[in-house]
Amino acid sequence: MAYQHIDSQGNNIALSVGKVLCIGRNYLDHIQEMNAVVSEAPLLFMKPKAALCHMQKPIAIPTDKGECHNELEVAVLLKAPLKNASDDDVKAAIWGVGLGLDLTLREVQAELKAQGQPWERAKSFDNSAPLSGFVPISKVNNLDDLRFTLAINGKIRQTGHTELMLHKVIPLIAHMSSQFSLDSGDVILTGTPKGVGELLPADRVEASLEGYLAVSTEVIAE
């Protein structure tokens, strides 16, 4: 069954399904964990529509390409196109907020980095962006005060707070729109905190956006 955006109650959202826009290195603790450097400008990359799948369904990961790592992130769904947008334009274009996993083939990524190549082979494979349902923006108190947690097999692996982002949600999306056009139905993944690690078939996954939504699922082999 093809992916369709849904709200936090499981109802379909009447928006087309677009691409996924991502930022790397947006939390200092994750930068340090990866022995990376802080990027002066936001580090941007994309995932295609085929990367999207529903987080509440079993998460299928490749098992023949080395370790597949979790990267839990706050996800933002757009309801209107943006180009060279102001902060006010961005605020008016947001449908809602949820959670996304930026699944990453870590060994593949390391090889690509060593060769100075783009990351898409490690980041943009089919079903590499499992998404939760989305909470309408009218019900979200403050985009810069969102706390989120990922637990694997009952043990907390990642905790994040959007207050700690190096590039905050609204100006980040405005910057993205200055680099390329954003469309209605696009999703922005806003970066991951420390705690990335290998996912294995049969792992139990629990992701929560404090005060707004929670998702329980499992990992299966592709």
N, C-alpha and C positions, 0 to 999 in steps of 0.2 A: 504494500500500500504506500502511495506517494506521501511524502511529508507535507503537512499543512500546519501553519501557525495556529496554536490554540491558546486560550486563556488559562488561568490557573485553576478553573473549574472544569477544564476539558472541552470547552465549546470552541468550535472553529471560529477563527478571526477572518473577516472578509478582506484579506489582503493577499496579493500575489506573493509567491515565495521568491526571494531574490538571493543575492550573494551574501557572504559573511565577510565583514571587515574586521581585522584583528590588529591589536597592538602588542608588541613584545616589550619586555623590560619596563613594565609600568609600576612595579613594586620593588623597592630597594632590597628587601630581604630575598626576593627571588633572584635579582641580579647577582647578589653576593653568593647565593647558593649555587648558581651556575658559573661562578667565576667569570662573569661578563662585565662589561663596562656600561656606565650610564650613557644613553644616547642623548645628544643635545636636542635633536628633533625626534618626535615620536617615530618608533620603528614600526612600520606598517607592512602588513601582508594580507592576502585574501584567501578565502576558501570558496569553492564553487557551490552552486545550489545542491549538487549531488552529495556534498558533505553533510547536509542537514538530515537529522533523524530525531525521533522523540526519545528523550532521556528516560521516560518511565517504562519504555520497552527495553528488553534485554539489549545491552550494548555489545555489538559484535566487533571484535578487534582482530587485526591480522596476527597470525602467530608464526609467520615465516620471514619476518623482516626485523627481528630483534625486539628489544623492549618497547612496549607501547605505554606511555606515561599519561597520567591524569594531569590536567591543568584546569581547575575550576575557576570560572570567571562570571562576573555580572554581565548579563546580556541585555542589550537595548534594541527594541523593535521600532522601526520607523514606519510612519503612516503617510508620509509625504516626501517627495524628492527634495534634495538639498544640493545647492551648488554655490560656493563662495558664501556660505551662510554666516549670519551673525549668531551670537548666543541666543537671542530671542527667537530667531528662525528655528534653531535646533530645538529649543524647548517646545515650540508649537508643533514640531514634526514627530515627536515621540509618541508612539502608541502605548508602550508599557515596558516593564522591566521583568527579567527572569534570570535564569542561570544557564550557563553553557559549559560544556567540557571541550576544551581545545585539545583533542587527543593528538599525541605527538610520538612519532617513531624516533626515539631518542638516538639510537645508534646511527640511523640514516641521517638524522639532522647533524650529528657530530661529523660524519663524513662529508656532508655538504659544506659545513662551515670550514672544514680543513681545506677544501678545494675552492673556497670563495664563491660558492654557488648559492642560488636562492633556496629557500626552505620548502618549497611546495611539495616535493616528493615526501617529505616527513610530516607535513601538516595538512595537506589538501586532498587526501584520499577519500573515497566514498565513506560516508557515515563517520567522518572524523569530527563532526560538530553536533553531538547530542544536545538538544535543548529542552528545557522545562517549558511549562506553560508560562504565559506572561500576565503580570499584574497590571491593570490599567494605571497609567501615570497619575490619574486623578486620585488614586488611593495610596500613592507613594509620597511619604512626607518630605524626604530630602535625599537626593541622589548622592550627596557627599557624606551620607551617614547610613550606609547599608553594610550590614555584617553578614558574612556567609561562611559556611562550613562544609567540608567534605569528610565523611567517615568511610573507611574501608574495613569491612568485617568487624564493625563495632568500635574501631579505634580511629580517633580524630587524626587526619593526615594534613588537612589544610584549613586554616582560618584566615579570613581576610576582612578588611574594612575599607570602604571606598575613600574614606578620609585620607588614607595613606597613599593613594595614587599619586604618582609623579605628574601625570597629566589627567586632570579631572574630567568627568564624563562630558559635560557640555562643551568646554573648549576643545576637548579631544575630537569630538564629532565635527565641530566647526572647522578644525584644522583638516580633518579627512576630506571635508567637502571642498576645501581649497585645492586639493590634490587631484581629486577625481569625483565625478558625479555620484551621488548617493540616490537610491531609488526607494520608492514606497515598497515595503516588504523586505528591505535589507535588514540584516542583524549586525550589530556591533558587539564584538567581544572585547572587554575593556582591560584585560590583563589579569595575570595570575600571581598570587603571593607564593611564598616558599611552601615547600611540602610536596613538590612533584615526586612521583614515584611510579614504579611499574604496576600495571594492572594485569591480572591473570584470570583466565577462565574460572568461573565459579566464585569470584570475589563478589561480596555483597556491598553495594554502593548506596550511601545515603547522602544527599545534598540538600542543604537548607539555606534559604534567604530569610534571616531572622525576622519574625513578625509577619511574613508574607506567604511563604510557600515551603513545602518540603517534598522531596522526591526520593523514592526507594526503588532500586533496580538491581540488576546483576550483570556480570560480565560473561559473555560467551565467546567461543572461538568462531571466527568468521567462516 
